[in-house]
Amino acid sequence: MNYVKACSLKEIDGCVMAALYYERGTGIPQDDAKARECIEKACDLKNVVKSGKPCMSAGNYWLEARGAERDYQKAGEYF
């Protein structure tokens, strides 16, 4: 998938789209853990200071225990 490859090449938009595809299972198997990894990468690439929609989404993955066990501290790092 092109978005997954774009994410591996550190393209923010590719990471966001790959996360959506993994989250929804669009054309690939649904996988919340991979979706969380992609959206975290988008957040990390966006800015050294965590901000923006990708970071909020990453926090929600941790808060809602999607793709990993619930971790309030990790969620707080992304909010």
N, C-alpha and C positions, 0 to 999 in steps of 0.2 A: 504494500500500500504506500502510496506516495507521501501521505501525511506522516506516517511512522518514519519513513526515511528522512523526511524534512526535519522531523524532531531530532533524529539522531545526528543531523547536521547542524543542530542548535538554532533552528528557525522557530521563533516564538509562535507564529501563527500555525505552523505545522504541528507543534506540540499541543496547542489548544484544540485543533481539529482532530488530531489523533486521540486525544482524551475523550472528545465527544463520540467518536466512532467506537472506541472501546466501551464507553459507558452505555451506549445504546445498542451495541452489537450490530452496527451497520456495516455489512460486508465482511465482518470479522467476528469471531466469537466474543460475546460480551465478557468483559473482564474488568471489574472495578479496581483491582490492584494495579493493572497496567494503566488504566485511566488516571488513577491518582498519581502514578509515577510521571506520566506525561504532563499533567497539569502542574505538578510541583516543579518540573524542569522549566516549564513556561514561566512560572513565577520567578525562579532563580535567574533565568535569562533576562527577564524584564528589567530588573533593577537590583542593585546591591541592597538597597533599602526595599524591603518587601512591601509592595503596594500594588493596587490594581485588581481587576476582576480575576485573573488567574490565581492570585494569592488567596482571595476570598474563597474561591472554589476549592483550592487545596485544603484550606482550613475546614471547610464543610465536609470533605471526605473523612478527615480525622474525627470531627465532631460527631458525624453520623455513622461512624464505624463501617465505612464502605471501602473494601479492599484491604482493611487492616483492623486491628482491635481499636476501639475508641481510645483516644489519647488527647485529653484536654490541653495538656501542655503543648503538644505538637500543633494542635489546632490554633492555640493562642499565638504561636510563632508566625502563623500565616495571616492572622487577622490584623 
